[in-house]
Amino acid sequence: MQAPPSPHLTRPVMYHRWSEMTFMHWRYPPAAIQRLLPPGLTADTFDGTAWVGLTTFLMEDVRAPGVPALPWLSRFPETNVRTYVRDERGRDGVWFLSLDAGRLLAVLGARAGYRLPYFWSRMAVRAVGERRGYRCRRRLPGPVGARCDAVVEFGPPFEESERDELAHFLTARYRLFTTVAGRTATAQIEHPDWPLRHARLIHLEQDLLQAGGLDAPDRAPVLHASSGVPVRIGMWAR
């Protein structure tokens, strides 16, 4: 099944590469998500339920246009808790409950520039063969100590017939929403189709979802993995 098309940004304000990505997703009642959203956004649903994702990955080649990537500042782990929403114009996108990153300057910049709920954390991403280990311990701001420890084994690539509507719903998202001065703002995200792979969850201990205001998951997550994609981020607009 063909993924929705990515936008083409003529004037991106940031370049990234999202690598060693694991998507873990759980179903939640739409009402449980709606209470966490600002006015103007509605929980997006698939099969009658909302979805929350715990995405763990490595940020690489982070830079602004015309600026080279710096070895230390431009590469760090990140872990996001996200859900999916629609605005009053029917546009779909991502709403972040939290974003943990391993670089304080990146956290400060994203909080100031995009008003996103970034947290500074002690983090690591380790790759050994097909296994990926992710570690996150929140430093500040609180709740200090919120964490995620995960070990995932990457499997074979998806066949085209396996890229179903749910896979696209959970991974093909090209817009983020935030709140600036009490008003909803949005920014577009450009990237190619995810080269999705199967994955097997070996270990998971986390309370980042609970720190974001959700009940702890009561079942195993739906998993997708990917080696990664290059990403271009647009400027936010109200």
N, C-alpha and C positions, 0 to 999 in steps of 0.2 A: 504494500500500500504506500502511495506517495505521501511524503511528509508535507505539511503546509510550507509554503515558500518563505524563506527568510527575507526581510527587507534589505535594501541596499542603501547603506549610509554614505552620503557624499562628504560629510564632515564629521567623522567620529572624533570624540574627545579623549578616548582611551583605547589602547590595544592590550589584549590579554591572550594567553593560551590557557585553556582549562584542561589539565592532563590527569591521567590516572584516576578517572572519575568513576565513582560508584553512586548510583541512585538507589535509595531505599525508600519505599513508599508504603503508607498505611491508609486505609479507609477511615474516615471520620464522619459523624453526622454533620450535615450542612450547618445546623444551628450551632454546633460547637465551634465551627470556624467563623461563622458570621459575627459572633459576639466579639471576636478579636479584630475585626476589620473596621476601618474608619467609614464615616458616611460617604456614599457614592460608589462603594465597591460591594460586590455581591460574590459569595462563594461560587466558584465554577464547579460543576459536578460531572461525573461520568458514572453511568449505571446507577444513578440516583444518590450517589454519595460524593462527598468532598474527599480530597486527598491531601495528605501532608507528606512532604519529602524531606529526608535527611540526606544531604548530598555532601560527599567527602571527596576532596580532590587536591591537586597541586596547581597553584597559580604560577604561571611562568611568563616571561617576556612582558611583564607589566610596564607600560610606558605611555607617555603622552605623544601625540604626533610631533615628529621632528626631534624627539629626544631618544637617545639610545637606551636600551635596557641595561640596568646596572646589576652586576652579578648578585649582590646581596639583597638589595631593596626590591628587585623585580621578580624574585622567586620565593614563594612561601606557601605553606599549607593553608587550606581554608575548609570550613565545614559550615553548611547553611541548613537552617530549618525554614522551609518554604511551603506555601500553599498556592492555589490557583484561583484567580478571580476574574471578574468582568466589571468594567466600569459602566457608567450610565449610557455610553455610546455603543455598548456591546463589544468593546475591544477586550480581548483576553490577555492575561499576563500573569506575572509572578508577584506575590506579596511575601516579603521576608519577615518571619517572626524573629529571627536572629541570624547573624553572620559572625562566625568566629574566625579570626585570622592570626597568623603568627608574626606579623610585623606591625609594631605600634604605629609607625608613620602611615602605613596603609589604612589602619583603623581610623586614625585622626582625619586623614584626607577624605575617606568615604563618608564619615559622619558629617564633616563640614560641607563637602561638595554635593552629596546626594541625600543627606539626612537619613541614611540607612542605619539600622540598629546593629552596628558592628561592635564586637567585643575583642579585646586583646587576650590571647590565650597561648599557653605553651602547647606546641603542636608538632607532629611529625607525620610524614608519609614515607613508608618503606616498601620497596618492591623487591621480592625474592622469587624468581621464576614467575609463575602466574599468580602468586599470592601478593595481596596488598594489605598492609597494616596501617591503620589510621589511629592517631592518638590526639586527644584534645582535652586540655584542662584550662578552664576560664580563669583569667587573672583579674580583669577589671573592664568595665564596671560590673557590679553584681548581677545575678547571684554568683559570687566567687565560688569556684570549685565545680560548677556544672561541667559535665564531661561527656566524652564519647570515646570509647575504645572499640574498634571494629577490625576484624580480619575477614577478608573476602578473597575467594579464589576466582580469578577470571576464567571464563570458559570460551567456547568457540564463537565466532561471529554469528550474528543473526542472519538467517536466510531472508531474502526479500519478503517471502510469504509470511514470515514471523513478525514483521514490523507492522503490527496491527494498530487499531485505533487507540487502544489504551497506551501503547508505547509512545505514540505521537502525542497524546494528551499529556503524558507525564514528562516528556523530554523536549518536545519541539515548541519552545516558548521564546518569543522574541520581543518581549516587552516587560519592563519592571515598573512597579508602582511604588510611590513613596508619598510622604506628606511634607509639604513645605509651607510654613507659616499658616498652618491650619487648613491648607487646601491640597487636594490630590494633585500630584504631579506624576509624569510618566517619562520614561526614556526607552528608546528602542535598542535592541540587541541584534547584531548581525553575526551569523556563523553558519557554516555548512551543515548538512545533515550529520547527526551523530553517527559514527561507525559503531553501532551497538554490539555488545557481546553478552552472552549469557554469563551468569555469575552465581556462585554458591556462598551463602553466608556461613562462616565457620564460627565466628564469635561476635557478640555485640553486647556491650554494656553502655547505656546512655541515660542521661536525664536532661538532655537539651530540650526535648519536646515538652517535658514537664515544666522546665524553667520558662518556656515560652507561653505557658498558660493552658497546656493540653493535658488530658489524662494520659497515663502511660499506655503505650500500645498493648493490646491483649492478644496479638497474633503475629505470625512471622510476616516480614515485609515482602512486597513485590520488588525484585531486584533487576536492575539493568547496569551494565558496566560499559566503559568506553576508554580507549587510549587517549581521546581528547580531540578538541577542535580549536582553531584560532578564532578569536572573538574581537569584534569592534563594538564599542559602546557609544551611543549618542548622548548628547546633552539633554538634561531633563527639560520638560516644558509643562506648564500648567494647563 
